[in-house]
């Protein structure tokens, strides 16, 4: 097999170009800090990175959902606690009215006036909103859960129509508590009961004993609502920690796919540089200039 000077030069130049190309890729990885600067660098790595980024986007959305759920449940809990305080005041006034049967009509009317005022406060708290939606309105799109008369305007969840937030790939948490669940069925709820107590203080003090019994039952229901909301809030807190851990794990995995190993890349770059310089020296000796090169 005859090897010409031209073939030697061509082979040497091809080897130099390959070495230079490898050197350039390593230098690009080092300057960018990324193993994958184009899909052609690693199709498999690119596919995995895309999957990880998709999961990261989902986890970020879960984080926003968790934050929203936490706000919703926190407002619901604080509102229920405030309503319980107001309801306890109504109970105190009811006990006072029931134990002073011989009191004057004026004093009973004063008690009734305060109870009516407390009912207005309860209705105002029951219409607390978050992002324009009433927290006790269920899936209703209006801005009020209860009207001025105490009628329920919301839409209680039916057939699973609850306000839900997805907090993980396989988990959802309900964040709402409807008015009937918290305060009793429409027409026989907290607001109707307080209105009846206000009327009984003036017109039928003997009926206040039954009012106390009914009021205790409603307060028990409200306490159950507080416990339910608290349990869901605790779950949201756990999901928040799980979501944070998952986000950190995905970031670590993505870094392992895309980011360079800095010490290893520097070492490879230096070795490639030494190899390229050695190849240059070897090529210079293999392709020595001749007199004919100067005569051309």
Buried (B, 14 or more C-beta within 10 A) or exposed (E): EEEEEEEEEEEBEEBBEEBBEBBEBBBEBBEEEBBBBEEEBBEEBBEBBEBBEEBBEBBEEBBEBBEBBBBBBBBBBEBBEBBBEBBEBBBEBBBBBBEEEEBEEEEBEBBBEBBBEBBEBBBEBBBBBBEEBBBBBBBBEBEBBBEEEBEBBBBBBEEEEBBBBBBBEEEEBBBBBBBBBBBBEBEEBBBBBBBBBBBBBBEEBEBBEBBBEBBEEBBEBBEEBBEBBBEBBEBBEEBBEBBEEBBEEBEEBBEEBBBBEEEEBEEBBEEBBEEBEEBEEEBEEEBEEEEEEEEE
